[in-house]
């Protein structure tokens, strides 16, 4: 049976060993360890999109991996790593509902080689890479368990819209796009088969817009229903800013984003989707890609940041700038947010520098103009609930706002580093007020600019 090994280039050839495929785990006594870590942590981040395992230590991690089949398994061997209590408890940390990992086994394969075996629920497409120390993190080994066929952001969106009239909303939106409309209709067909328990003929691909008489009329002045992509910042390995009382930005903004979604979904002719709907990390470029894939009409990234001074307070709204930040604070904040990928951890080898450069080079004058109009309305609504940090929409080079064809704004709801505002962010009542302000700004924008909804 063929073996596949991913080796850390830091491991010298003399230290590499050929592993026995399917070999049994051999447990050695603890005193046989060649080295003991001063710091070692493991973290599991399960989600429907992918599951991430992080192993953090105080030194560079030498590793190698192989795939085993019948049944599906992934093996990760760690050199000079102690089988301590952290690893002993790792199997118990696994959530039974994890979509990809069935079980975890840990033990010594050789005296200086700790083996992790992941029994898988189905075939996966793993990504394994290392990260150097950054912020409060040490050296990290990251194992990402992706499905063999990655989720399409559109299909993830469709799954939320299982009510008949909601599916109609998506069919209306993608009526002029054969590929996307076919995906929507295929999902609808599969759901019908599931509910009826019998086969059903698939709908043929639709190349032209179906007769309007068969569809519900869109909202007044709209070419099609509006789709808003809400982006809760940070997530998973990246906690975002942390307040004095331990409030984590990633949790607060997800709660607010879910509340905004409910308010948007309640509006006729409007729907909202989330770039993440759980505690897991999404790289910045993937957030932009998700919005573009589903042809979102707007992106709103939601944050609750910190500043070096605890006295800093107030809500802010930012739009993209290709020329420079409008203030030193905006420049500082953009740099901080753009470092999210370093904290959350991305596989540099899989990053597409060409795509990133294209996004930066494209002319975004119209997008920025629309974003400024949108941001001003949201800022005005926020002023009814919280004091403003700046009375005008600021601009800076936020990576998450760089969809060249979608108006995009970043909302800093409040400063989590300010004790008074941290208390607001922890309050369900105030979270709802922030959500209402953001939703009302979005709704007012599309009422004033109906032509901005695109097909």
C-alpha positions, 0 to 999 in steps of 0.5 A: 500500500503506498505511503504519503509522507509530508516532512518538515524541511527542518528534519535532517535526512539522517533523522528520518525513518521509514515507518511500518504501514499499519504498525501497532502502537508501541508504548515506551516508559516515560523515562525513555523520553529524550526531551521534555517540553516546558510548554505543550498545548493541544486544541481542537476546533471542529466545524462543518467546513473543516476541523483543525488540530493545533499542537503548540510547544516551545520549540520547532516541531519536527513531524511526518505523516502518512495516510492509511486506507480501509479504514481511513486514517491519518497518522502524524508522528512527532519527534522528541515529544512527550506523552504528557497529560495534554496528549493523554486527554486529547482523545477525550477532547474529541466531539462525537459530532465532529464531521471528520474525526471518529477517534484519536489514538496517541502513543509512542511508536518508538522511544523518541517518536510520538504517534497520533492516529486519527480514525476518520469518518470519511476520506479527507484532504488534510493540510499539515503545516507549521507556524513560527511564534507570533503574539502570545503563541509559541511554535505550532503544528496545524493539522486541518481536516478538510473534506475531499470535496470542499463545501461550496459557499453557495451550497452552504448558503442554500442549506440555510434556506430550506423553506420553499419561499427562501429557495425561491429567493435564491432562484430569483437571485441566480436566475441569470447564472446557469451554474449557480442556479443549477446548484440551487435547484440540485440542492432543492431536488435532493432535499425533496428526495430526502423528505419524500423518501423516493427518487425524483427526476433532476431539474435540467440546467436552466440557461435562461431566466424562467418566466417571471409569472412563476416567481414571487415578485422581488422587492419594490425597485429591485432587480432581485433579492438582496444578499448581505454577507456578514463577517464576524471577525477572528474565530477559532485559534484567533480570539481577537482582542480580549477585554480585562474581564476575559471577554473575547472579541470572536465570541461577541462579534459572532453573537452580534452578527447572528442577531443582525442576520435575524433582523435582515432575514426578517426584511422582505426581499433581503437575506443574510449569510455568515462567513463563519457560524461557529468558533473556527478560523476563516482566512481573510481571503476566503472571507472575500472569496465566499462573498464573491462566490454567492454574489453578495450585494454587500459585505459587513465585517463586524469587530470589537477591537482594543487599543493601547489606551483603555480610555479609547472608546466609541463606535467606528466604521471603516471603508477601503482605501487604496491610497493610505489610511485617513488617520494613524489609528485607522492605519494601526487598526488595519495592520492589526486586523490584517495580521489575523492570518498570522494569528489564526494560521494559514498554510502559506504554500496554498495561498494564491499570491496572484489572486491577492495581487489582482485584488489589490490592483483592480480599480475599486473607485465605485466600490469605495464610493458605495462603501462610504455611503453605506458606512455613513448610514451605519455610523449614524444609526450607531450614534443613536446607541453608542458614542462615536470614536470618529464622526466620519467613515474612516478608510484604510487598507483592510484585506477583508474589504478588498472584494473589488466589486462588492461594497464593503465596510468594517464596523468596530462596534466598541472598544473591548479594551474599555471597561465600560464598553466591554460591559456593553459588549457582554450584555445581550441587550446592548448586543441587540442594540448594536445589531439593530443599528447595523441592520437599520443602516444596511436596510436604509442604504438599499432603500435609498440605492435600490439599483446597487443590488446586482444580478 
